[in-house]
Amino acid sequence: MLVKIQGLFSDYDGTLSPLEVTRADAVVSRRLKGLLTKVGERVPIGIVTTKDMDFVRERVPFAHGIAAVSGLEMQVGNRSYVDKRVQGHNKKLEETYREVLPRILQLHDAIVVERKTTEKGELIGFCVDWRMSQDWVEVGQKVRPILRECRRAGLFVAESESSPFANIYVTEVDKGKAFLKLRSELSVTGPVIYLGDSEADNPAFKVAEISIGINHHRRIPELQSQYILEFIELEGFMIKLLDADLEFNEEMVELNPNYSPAH
């Protein structure tokens, strides 16, 4: 299959940046950044991430648009806005965050809690992250009762059995809808590639013409992408794509044995 792509959209954490690193080290390599800059000179690049705008914007100078906090905050060029659904619910989220934070931090010294705020400093989500822990299963079992309390408080909790973190939002999110909105804002109508590494990316995989799951050896989530690419192979893939004048060829990647069009 040969497809001339008209856009490249991607998750950030664990896809363009390494997975099991500290927040400060979650950066795009210099080489990959240079390759993405070259791609971005020819087609729009969009970032669809669970990270907040303040964190991700400076790390993706090659991007034409960003859907941060799974689309709750978006920026395209000089235009930016926050999803209307978060308005009036920040107080409930803040109260829950302050209540559960001390209890989470007491569970394990390797747990990190990351606030997700708008550019105006309003809390619209937070992440409980135990990927630096030695035993993901044990720590996850300790965290999940607190996550259930967040749900009872009316918050939207996104987690999975295979991912060593959970995101708590002020309202329901969907990276597929965020992808489509950002794609529309960037006026991309032709075929696009979407890159992602977790179950949260599955809704975006379903609506992208070409979906590529980024694989890490320690964690194998149930990705519904058409193709699979090892994280260490991403730079090589970008080189092949540029050499082919942005014409995607199935030989550049591996078929995902778990993919089913019925998903």
C-alpha positions in Angstrom: 0.0 0.0 0.0 1.4 3.4 -1.0 -0.2 6.5 0.4 0.9 10.1 0.1 0.3 11.5 3.5 -1.1 15.0 4.1 -0.4 15.3 7.8 1.4 13.7 10.7 -0.4 13.5 14.1 1.1 12.0 17.3 0.9 11.4 21.0 3.8 12.9 22.9 4.8 11.0 26.1 6.1 7.5 25.3 5.7 8.1 21.6 8.0 11.0 20.6 9.7 11.0 24.0 11.0 8.1 26.1 8.6 6.3 28.3 10.2 5.4 31.7 11.9 8.7 32.5 11.3 11.6 34.8 9.2 14.6 33.7 12.4 16.7 33.0 13.8 14.0 30.8 10.7 13.5 28.7 12.0 15.3 25.7 12.3 14.5 21.9 15.8 13.6 20.9 17.7 16.2 18.8 17.8 13.9 15.8 14.1 13.1 15.9 13.3 16.8 16.4 15.3 17.7 13.3 13.5 15.0 11.3 10.1 16.2 12.4 11.0 19.8 11.6 11.7 18.6 8.0 8.3 16.8 7.9 6.6 19.9 9.3 8.0 22.0 6.5 5.9 19.9 4.1 2.7 18.9 5.9 1.0 20.0 9.1 2.0 18.2 12.4 -0.4 17.9 15.2 0.2 16.8 18.8 -2.6 15.1 20.7 -1.4 14.5 24.3 -2.5 14.0 27.9 0.2 16.5 29.0 -0.8 20.1 29.6 0.0 23.0 27.2 2.6 24.5 29.5 4.6 21.3 29.5 4.4 20.2 25.9 4.5 23.4 23.8 8.2 24.2 24.2 9.1 20.6 23.5 7.4 20.4 20.1 8.5 23.6 18.2 7.9 21.6 14.9 4.1 21.3 15.7 1.5 23.4 13.9 -1.2 22.6 16.4 -1.5 21.0 19.9 -4.5 19.3 21.6 -3.3 19.3 25.2 -4.9 17.4 28.2 -6.6 15.1 25.6 -8.2 18.0 23.8 -9.4 20.1 26.8 -7.1 22.8 25.8 -6.1 23.5 22.1 -3.7 25.8 20.3 -3.4 26.3 16.6 -1.1 29.1 15.5 -1.9 32.1 17.7 -5.4 30.8 18.5 -6.0 28.9 21.7 -9.1 28.0 23.8 -10.3 25.8 26.6 -13.1 23.3 26.2 -16.4 24.8 27.5 -17.2 21.7 29.5 -14.5 22.4 32.1 -15.9 25.8 33.0 -17.6 25.8 36.4 -16.2 22.4 37.4 -12.7 23.3 38.5 -13.6 23.8 42.1 -14.8 20.1 42.4 -11.5 18.9 40.9 -9.4 21.1 43.1 -11.2 19.9 46.2 -10.8 16.2 45.2 -7.1 16.8 44.3 -6.3 18.3 47.7 -8.1 15.5 49.5 -6.4 12.6 47.8 -2.9 14.0 47.2 -1.6 13.4 50.7 -3.0 9.8 50.7 -1.4 9.1 47.3 2.0 10.3 48.2 2.0 8.2 51.4 1.6 5.0 49.4 5.0 4.9 47.7 7.9 7.2 47.4 8.2 6.5 43.6 4.7 7.8 42.9 4.5 11.2 41.1 1.4 13.3 41.0 1.3 15.8 38.1 -1.1 18.7 37.9 -2.6 19.6 34.5 -3.5 23.2 34.3 -4.6 25.7 31.6 -2.3 28.6 30.7 -4.3 30.7 33.2 -3.4 28.2 35.9 -6.8 26.5 36.3 -6.6 22.8 37.2 -8.4 20.7 34.6 -6.8 17.3 35.5 -4.0 15.5 37.2 -2.0 12.4 36.7 -1.0 9.7 39.2 2.2 8.1 37.8 4.0 5.1 39.2 6.1 4.1 36.2 9.3 4.6 38.2 8.2 2.0 40.7 9.7 -1.4 40.8 6.4 -3.3 41.0 3.7 -1.7 38.9 1.1 -4.2 39.8 1.5 -3.8 43.6 1.5 0.0 43.5 -1.4 0.0 41.1 -3.5 -2.1 43.5 -2.8 0.5 46.2 -3.8 3.4 44.0 -7.0 2.1 42.5 -9.2 2.5 45.7 -8.4 6.2 45.6 -9.2 6.3 41.9 -12.6 4.8 42.7 -13.2 7.7 45.1 -12.4 10.2 42.3 -15.0 8.5 40.2 -17.6 8.7 43.0 -16.8 12.4 43.2 -18.0 12.7 39.6 -14.6 13.0 37.9 -13.5 11.1 34.8 -10.7 8.6 35.4 -8.7 7.1 32.5 -6.6 4.1 33.4 -5.7 0.6 32.2 -4.4 -2.6 33.6 -1.2 -2.4 31.6 -0.4 1.3 32.0 1.5 2.4 35.2 -0.4 5.7 35.5 -3.9 7.1 35.6 -5.3 10.4 34.4 -8.1 12.2 36.3 -10.0 14.8 34.4 -12.7 17.4 35.2 -14.8 15.9 32.4 -14.8 12.9 29.9 -12.1 13.0 27.3 -11.5 11.2 24.0 -8.3 11.4 22.0 -10.2 10.4 18.9 -12.4 13.4 19.1 -9.4 15.6 20.0 -7.6 14.3 16.9 -10.5 15.1 14.6 -11.0 18.6 16.1 -7.3 19.4 15.7 -7.3 17.9 12.2 -10.2 20.2 11.2 -8.6 23.2 12.8 -5.4 22.5 10.7 -7.6 22.0 7.6 -6.1 18.6 6.8 -8.4 16.7 4.6 -6.1 14.1 3.0 -4.6 10.9 4.5 -2.7 11.2 7.8 -0.5 9.1 10.0 -1.3 8.9 13.7 1.4 7.7 16.2 0.6 6.6 19.8 1.7 4.1 22.4 -1.2 3.5 24.8 -4.9 2.4 25.0 -5.8 6.1 25.3 -4.7 6.4 21.7 -7.1 3.7 20.4 -9.9 6.2 19.6 -7.5 8.2 17.4 -6.2 5.0 15.8 -9.7 4.2 14.7 -10.2 7.4 12.8 -6.8 7.9 11.2 -6.1 6.6 7.8 -2.8 5.2 8.9 -2.3 4.2 12.6 1.0 3.2 14.0 1.5 1.9 17.6 4.8 2.6 19.3 6.0 -0.4 21.2 8.1 -0.6 24.4 9.6 -3.8 25.6 8.4 -3.7 29.2 4.8 -2.8 28.5 2.6 -4.2 25.8 -0.8 -2.5 25.9 -3.7 -3.6 23.7 -3.1 -1.2 20.8 -5.7 -1.1 18.0 -3.3 0.4 15.5 -2.9 -1.1 12.0 0.9 -1.2 12.4 3.5 -1.5 15.1 6.9 0.2 15.3 9.5 -0.1 18.0 10.3 3.2 19.8 14.0 2.8 18.8 13.0 2.6 15.2 11.0 5.8 15.1 13.9 8.0 13.8 14.6 5.5 11.1 11.0 5.5 10.1 11.0 9.3 9.7 14.1 9.0 7.5 12.4 6.5 5.3 9.2 8.6 5.1 11.2 11.7 4.1 13.3 9.8 1.5 10.0 8.5 0.0 8.7 12.1 -0.4 6.2 11.4 2.4 4.7 8.4 0.6 3.9 5.8 3.2 4.7 2.2 2.4 3.7 -0.8 4.6 7.2 -2.2 4.3 8.3 0.7 6.6 6.6 -0.8 9.6 5.2 -4.2 10.9 1.6 -5.3 10.8 0.0 -5.4 14.2 -1.0 -9.0 14.7 -3.8 -7.9 17.1 -5.4 -5.4 14.7 -8.9 -6.0 13.6 -11.0 -3.7 11.4 -13.9 -4.6 13.6 -12.4 -2.6 16.5 
